[in-house]
C-alpha cells in the first residue's frame, strides 16, 4: 500500500518541489546537486527504500559529503514511517 502511494507521489514530483523542500529546510546545495537529487529520487527511489548499498555508493560519488550526510539523515528520519 505505502509503495503504491509513494510511487504516485514521486510520479507527480517536480524539480521545483525538491528546491522548495531544500529551501524550507535551509539546506545548502548547488544547482547541480539539486539536479542529481531529483534524478535519483525519480529513477532510484525503490532502490533507496530497499536500502541497496550500490545506490548509496553511486550517490555518494555524485554529491558533496555534507549533502550526502544530510540525505542519509533524512532517509533515517523518514524510513521508519514507511515500511515496505
C-alpha positions in Angstrom: 0.0 0.0 0.0 2.7 2.5 1.0 4.7 1.7 -2.0 1.8 2.5 -4.3 1.2 5.8 -2.6 4.8 6.7 -2.7 5.0 5.8 -6.4 2.1 8.1 -7.2 3.7 10.9 -5.2 7.1 10.5 -6.9 5.5 10.4 -10.4 4.0 13.8 -9.7 7.1 15.2 -8.1 8.7 18.2 -9.8 12.1 19.6 -9.5 10.6 22.7 -8.0 9.2 20.6 -5.2 12.8 19.4 -4.4 14.0 23.0 -4.5 11.2 24.1 -2.2 12.0 21.4 0.3 15.7 22.3 0.3 14.9 26.0 0.7 12.3 25.4 3.5 14.8 23.4 5.5 17.8 25.7 4.9 20.0 23.1 3.3 22.8 24.4 1.1 23.2 22.5 -2.1 24.4 23.5 -5.6 22.2 23.6 -8.6 24.0 20.5 -9.9 23.2 18.7 -6.7 19.6 19.6 -7.0 19.5 18.1 -10.4 21.3 15.0 -9.1 18.9 14.6 -6.1 15.9 15.0 -8.3 17.3 12.4 -10.8 18.0 9.9 -8.1 14.5 10.3 -6.5 12.7 9.9 -9.8 14.8 7.0 -11.0 16.0 5.1 -8.0 13.5 5.7 -5.2 12.8 2.0 -4.8 16.5 1.2 -4.5 16.8 3.7 -1.7 13.9 2.3 0.2 15.3 -1.2 -0.3 18.4 0.3 1.1 20.6 -1.0 -1.7 24.3 -0.2 -1.0 25.0 0.2 -4.7 22.7 3.2 -5.0 24.2 4.8 -1.9 27.7 4.4 -3.3 26.6 6.0 -6.6 25.0 8.9 -4.8 28.0 9.5 -2.6 30.2 10.0 -5.6 27.7 12.5 -7.2 27.2 14.9 -4.3 29.5 16.5 -1.8 30.0 14.9 1.6 27.8 17.3 3.5 24.9 16.8 1.1 25.3 13.1 1.2 25.2 13.1 5.0 22.0 15.2 5.0 20.4 12.8 2.6 21.3 9.9 4.8 19.9 11.7 7.8 16.7 12.3 6.0 16.5 8.7 4.9 16.9 7.5 8.5 14.3 10.0 9.8 11.6 9.0 7.3 12.4 5.4 6.7 10.7 4.4 10.0 7.4 5.9 8.7 7.3 3.8 5.5 7.6 0.0 5.9 7.6 -1.9 2.6 
